[in-house]
Amino acid sequence: MAAKLRVTWRKSAIGYKIDQKRTIEALGLKRLGHTVEHEDTRPIRGMLHKVRHLVDVSEDGE
């Protein structure tokens, strides 16, 4: 089974470019402190790289 990534929104996107705000939204994050899980795929990794200064990521190997 594929590994999961647990993503938590930690820092406000106010003052950052619109593409970063849209990336946060595309990840499914609704508000500060919200946590979601995603499959560990290349597109998700790319999105996380773009907003790495706004989120915390932990890997849950299954």
A tleap script that builds the chain and sets N, CA, C and O, in Angstrom:
source leaprc.protein.ff14SB
mol = sequence {
  NMET ALA ALA LYS LEU ARG VAL THR TRP ARG
  LYS SER ALA ILE GLY TYR LYS ILE ASP GLN
  LYS ARG THR ILE GLU ALA LEU GLY LEU LYS
  ARG LEU GLY HIE THR VAL GLU HIE GLU ASP
  THR ARG PRO ILE ARG GLY MET LEU HIE LYS
  VAL ARG HIE LEU VAL ASP VAL SER GLU ASP
  GLY CGLU
}
set mol.1.N position { 0.839 -1.173 0.000 }
set mol.1.CA position { 0.000 0.000 0.000 }
set mol.1.C position { 0.894 1.250 0.000 }
set mol.1.O position { 1.971 1.245 0.596 }
set mol.2.N position { 0.450 2.302 -0.660 }
set mol.2.CA position { 1.240 3.525 -0.779 }
set mol.2.C position { 1.288 4.286 0.540 }
set mol.2.O position { 0.364 4.221 1.351 }
set mol.3.N position { 2.369 4.997 0.728 }
set mol.3.CA position { 2.531 5.810 1.938 }
set mol.3.C position { 1.591 7.010 1.875 }
set mol.3.O position { 1.188 7.452 0.800 }
set mol.4.N position { 1.257 7.516 3.044 }
set mol.4.CA position { 0.380 8.686 3.144 }
set mol.4.C position { 1.187 9.868 3.664 }
set mol.4.O position { 2.158 9.703 4.402 }
set mol.5.N position { 0.771 11.035 3.272 }
set mol.5.CA position { 1.347 12.270 3.771 }
set mol.5.C position { 0.275 13.004 4.563 }
set mol.5.O position { -0.843 13.190 4.084 }
set mol.6.N position { 0.617 13.415 5.761 }
set mol.6.CA position { -0.300 14.190 6.596 }
set mol.6.C position { 0.149 15.649 6.499 }
set mol.6.O position { 1.272 15.986 6.873 }
set mol.7.N position { -0.743 16.517 5.989 }
set mol.7.CA position { -0.414 17.913 5.732 }
set mol.7.C position { -1.235 18.797 6.666 }
set mol.7.O position { -2.458 18.675 6.729 }
set mol.8.N position { -0.560 19.686 7.389 }
set mol.8.CA position { -1.230 20.610 8.300 }
set mol.8.C position { -0.870 22.037 7.916 }
set mol.8.O position { 0.302 22.376 7.755 }
set mol.9.N position { -1.900 22.869 7.772 }
set mol.9.CA position { -1.706 24.278 7.426 }
set mol.9.C position { -1.299 25.029 8.676 }
set mol.9.O position { -2.077 25.091 9.628 }
set mol.10.N position { -0.095 25.606 8.706 }
set mol.10.CA position { 0.453 26.246 9.899 }
set mol.10.C position { 0.605 27.760 9.816 }
set mol.10.O position { 0.590 28.426 10.851 }
set mol.11.N position { 0.752 28.326 8.618 }
set mol.11.CA position { 1.000 29.757 8.492 }
set mol.11.C position { 0.040 30.362 7.481 }
set mol.11.O position { -0.230 29.759 6.442 }
set mol.12.N position { -0.472 31.541 7.776 }
set mol.12.CA position { -1.427 32.210 6.904 }
set mol.12.C position { -0.822 32.496 5.532 }
set mol.12.O position { 0.374 32.755 5.404 }
set mol.13.N position { -1.670 32.444 4.517 }
set mol.13.CA position { -1.232 32.722 3.152 }
set mol.13.C position { -1.417 34.196 2.786 }
set mol.13.O position { -1.170 34.579 1.642 }
set mol.14.N position { -1.842 35.019 3.730 }
set mol.14.CA position { -2.002 36.451 3.474 }
set mol.14.C position { -0.631 37.036 3.137 }
set mol.14.O position { 0.349 36.803 3.845 }
set mol.15.N position { -0.581 37.792 2.058 }
set mol.15.CA position { 0.667 38.414 1.644 }
set mol.15.C position { 1.464 37.576 0.662 }
set mol.15.O position { 2.505 38.021 0.181 }
set mol.16.N position { 0.995 36.367 0.353 }
set mol.16.CA position { 1.675 35.510 -0.612 }
set mol.16.C position { 0.912 35.531 -1.932 }
set mol.16.O position { -0.244 35.950 -1.989 }
set mol.17.N position { 1.566 35.080 -2.972 }
set mol.17.CA position { 0.975 35.121 -4.311 }
set mol.17.C position { -0.271 34.239 -4.403 }
set mol.17.O position { -0.426 33.277 -3.651 }
set mol.18.N position { -1.147 34.583 -5.332 }
set mol.18.CA position { -2.420 33.893 -5.507 }
set mol.18.C position { -2.227 32.417 -5.852 }
set mol.18.O position { -3.044 31.585 -5.457 }
set mol.19.N position { -1.155 32.074 -6.586 }
set mol.19.CA position { -0.949 30.666 -6.935 }
set mol.19.C position { -0.672 29.824 -5.692 }
set mol.19.O position { -1.032 28.647 -5.654 }
set mol.20.N position { -0.042 30.408 -4.679 }
set mol.20.CA position { 0.196 29.675 -3.442 }
set mol.20.C position { -1.103 29.506 -2.663 }
set mol.20.O position { -1.326 28.460 -2.054 }
set mol.21.N position { -1.952 30.514 -2.677 }
set mol.21.CA position { -3.257 30.416 -2.020 }
set mol.21.C position { -4.106 29.344 -2.696 }
set mol.21.O position { -4.803 28.583 -2.025 }
set mol.22.N position { -4.048 29.287 -4.011 }
set mol.22.CA position { -4.814 28.278 -4.750 }
set mol.22.C position { -4.254 26.876 -4.514 }
set mol.22.O position { -5.009 25.904 -4.514 }
set mol.23.N position { -2.955 26.762 -4.317 }
set mol.23.CA position { -2.354 25.468 -4.018 }
set mol.23.C position { -2.827 24.968 -2.661 }
set mol.23.O position { -3.139 23.787 -2.511 }
set mol.24.N position { -2.883 25.853 -1.670 }
set mol.24.CA position { -3.402 25.490 -0.348 }
set mol.24.C position { -4.840 24.989 -0.488 }
set mol.24.O position { -5.211 23.974 0.101 }
set mol.25.N position { -5.632 25.699 -1.263 }
set mol.25.CA position { -7.028 25.306 -1.487 }
set mol.25.C position { -7.120 23.962 -2.213 }
set mol.25.O position { -7.954 23.124 -1.871 }
set mol.26.N position { -6.265 23.760 -3.210 }
set mol.26.CA position { -6.269 22.517 -3.982 }
set mol.26.C position { -5.864 21.319 -3.129 }
set mol.26.O position { -6.281 20.194 -3.402 }
set mol.27.N position { -5.063 21.553 -2.109 }
set mol.27.CA position { -4.683 20.475 -1.193 }
set mol.27.C position { -5.837 20.095 -0.265 }
set mol.27.O position { -5.769 19.081 0.430 }
set mol.28.N position { -6.890 20.905 -0.254 }
set mol.28.CA position { -8.052 20.595 0.574 }
set mol.28.C position { -8.001 21.222 1.956 }
set mol.28.O position { -8.794 20.871 2.829 }
set mol.29.N position { -7.075 22.147 2.158 }
set mol.29.CA position { -6.954 22.802 3.456 }
set mol.29.C position { -7.937 23.959 3.543 }
set mol.29.O position { -7.990 24.801 2.647 }
set mol.30.N position { -8.717 24.001 4.623 }
set mol.30.CA position { -9.791 24.981 4.759 }
set mol.30.C position { -9.447 26.145 5.675 }
set mol.30.O position { -9.899 27.266 5.440 }
set mol.31.N position { -8.655 25.901 6.717 }
set mol.31.CA position { -8.358 26.945 7.698 }
set mol.31.C position { -7.045 26.595 8.401 }
set mol.31.O position { -6.569 25.463 8.316 }
set mol.32.N position { -6.476 27.564 9.085 }
set mol.32.CA position { -5.231 27.314 9.816 }
set mol.32.C position { -5.433 26.193 10.821 }
set mol.32.O position { -6.453 26.139 11.509 }
set mol.33.N position { -4.479 25.318 10.900 }
set mol.33.CA position { -4.555 24.192 11.824 }
set mol.33.C position { -5.257 22.978 11.254 }
set mol.33.O position { -5.256 21.917 11.878 }
set mol.34.N position { -5.861 23.112 10.072 }
set mol.34.CA position { -6.566 21.996 9.446 }
set mol.34.C position { -5.558 20.983 8.913 }
set mol.34.O position { -4.523 21.360 8.363 }
set mol.35.N position { -5.863 19.698 9.076 }
set mol.35.CA position { -4.982 18.622 8.622 }
set mol.35.C position { -5.719 17.730 7.632 }
set mol.35.O position { -6.880 17.379 7.843 }
set mol.36.N position { -5.041 17.369 6.560 }
set mol.36.CA position { -5.583 16.447 5.567 }
set mol.36.C position { -4.533 15.386 5.271 }
set mol.36.O position { -3.346 15.579 5.531 }
set mol.37.N position { -4.990 14.257 4.721 }
set mol.37.CA position { -4.076 13.189 4.297 }
set mol.37.C position { -4.163 13.011 2.796 }
set mol.37.O position { -5.245 13.065 2.212 }
set mol.38.N position { -3.007 12.797 2.176 }
set mol.38.CA position { -2.926 12.556 0.734 }
set mol.38.C position { -2.010 11.374 0.484 }
set mol.38.O position { -1.124 11.078 1.286 }
set mol.39.N position { -2.231 10.700 -0.637 }
set mol.39.CA position { -1.309 9.673 -1.085 }
set mol.39.C position { 0.008 10.346 -1.445 }
set mol.39.O position { 0.022 11.493 -1.892 }
set mol.40.N position { 1.099 9.644 -1.254 }
set mol.40.CA position { 2.421 10.176 -1.568 }
set mol.40.C position { 2.689 9.994 -3.064 }
set mol.40.O position { 3.199 8.963 -3.502 }
set mol.41.N position { 2.326 11.031 -3.838 }
set mol.41.CA position { 2.528 11.003 -5.290 }
set mol.41.C position { 3.374 12.198 -5.702 }
set mol.41.O position { 3.532 13.155 -4.945 }
set mol.42.N position { 3.910 12.129 -6.903 }
set mol.42.CA position { 4.747 13.230 -7.400 }
set mol.42.C position { 3.985 14.545 -7.500 }
set mol.42.O position { 4.525 15.574 -7.093 }
set mol.43.N position { 2.743 14.568 -8.027 }
set mol.43.CA position { 2.021 15.850 -8.084 }
set mol.43.C position { 1.777 16.466 -6.700 }
set mol.43.O position { 1.896 17.679 -6.530 }
set mol.44.N position { 1.440 15.640 -5.729 }
set mol.44.CA position { 1.222 16.138 -4.376 }
set mol.44.C position { 2.531 16.662 -3.802 }
set mol.44.O position { 2.546 17.707 -3.153 }
set mol.45.N position { 3.630 15.948 -4.034 }
set mol.45.CA position { 4.937 16.406 -3.556 }
set mol.45.C position { 5.292 17.767 -4.166 }
set mol.45.O position { 5.851 18.627 -3.485 }
set mol.46.N position { 4.968 17.958 -5.445 }
set mol.46.CA position { 5.230 19.241 -6.098 }
set mol.46.C position { 4.414 20.366 -5.485 }
set mol.46.O position { 4.917 21.473 -5.292 }
set mol.47.N position { 3.150 20.081 -5.179 }
set mol.47.CA position { 2.299 21.085 -4.540 }
set mol.47.C position { 2.840 21.445 -3.158 }
set mol.47.O position { 2.862 22.615 -2.774 }
set mol.48.N position { 3.274 20.432 -2.420 }
set mol.48.CA position { 3.809 20.672 -1.085 }
set mol.48.C position { 5.111 21.466 -1.145 }
set mol.48.O position { 5.381 22.291 -0.272 }
set mol.49.N position { 5.904 21.217 -2.165 }
set mol.49.CA position { 7.146 21.966 -2.320 }
set mol.49.C position { 6.859 23.453 -2.540 }
set mol.49.O position { 7.587 24.313 -2.044 }
set mol.50.N position { 5.809 23.742 -3.277 }
set mol.50.CA position { 5.441 25.124 -3.582 }
set mol.50.C position { 5.033 25.899 -2.326 }
set mol.50.O position { 5.302 27.096 -2.223 }
set mol.51.N position { 4.387 25.223 -1.375 }
set mol.51.CA position { 3.891 25.900 -0.170 }
set mol.51.C position { 4.577 25.378 1.090 }
set mol.51.O position { 3.988 25.410 2.171 }
set mol.52.N position { 5.799 24.903 0.965 }
set mol.52.CA position { 6.505 24.275 2.085 }
set mol.52.C position { 6.703 25.220 3.264 }
set mol.52.O position { 6.872 24.761 4.394 }
set mol.53.N position { 6.687 26.529 3.026 }
set mol.53.CA position { 6.849 27.502 4.097 }
set mol.53.C position { 5.540 27.774 4.846 }
set mol.53.O position { 5.544 28.460 5.868 }
set mol.54.N position { 4.423 27.240 4.346 }
set mol.54.CA position { 3.116 27.470 4.958 }
set mol.54.C position { 2.545 26.238 5.651 }
set mol.54.O position { 1.599 26.356 6.430 }
set mol.55.N position { 3.100 25.063 5.384 }
set mol.55.CA position { 2.526 23.820 5.900 }
set mol.55.C position { 3.577 22.975 6.614 }
set mol.55.O position { 4.780 23.153 6.427 }
set mol.56.N position { 3.088 22.056 7.434 }
set mol.56.CA position { 3.922 21.013 8.037 }
set mol.56.C position { 3.508 19.685 7.409 }
set mol.56.O position { 2.320 19.416 7.232 }
set mol.57.N position { 4.494 18.863 7.076 }
set mol.57.CA position { 4.223 17.571 6.430 }
set mol.57.C position { 4.863 16.470 7.247 }
set mol.57.O position { 6.029 16.559 7.629 }
set mol.58.N position { 4.084 15.425 7.512 }
set mol.58.CA position { 4.648 14.240 8.151 }
set mol.58.C position { 4.287 13.030 7.311 }
set mol.58.O position { 3.213 12.976 6.711 }
set mol.59.N position { 5.187 12.062 7.271 }
set mol.59.CA position { 4.985 10.869 6.479 }
set mol.59.C position { 4.487 9.746 7.373 }
set mol.59.O position { 5.063 9.470 8.425 }
set mol.60.N position { 3.420 9.109 6.945 }
set mol.60.CA position { 2.873 7.954 7.649 }
set mol.60.C position { 3.041 6.746 6.748 }
set mol.60.O position { 2.218 6.528 5.859 }
set mol.61.N position { 4.068 5.968 6.949 }
set mol.61.CA position { 4.293 4.773 6.148 }
set mol.61.C position { 3.356 3.660 6.565 }
set mol.61.O position { 3.214 3.368 7.752 }
set mol.62.N position { 2.722 3.045 5.594 }
set mol.62.CA position { 1.800 1.943 5.895 }
set mol.62.C position { 2.286 0.667 5.262 }
set mol.62.O position { 1.644 -0.374 5.401 }
savepdb mol mol.pdb
quit
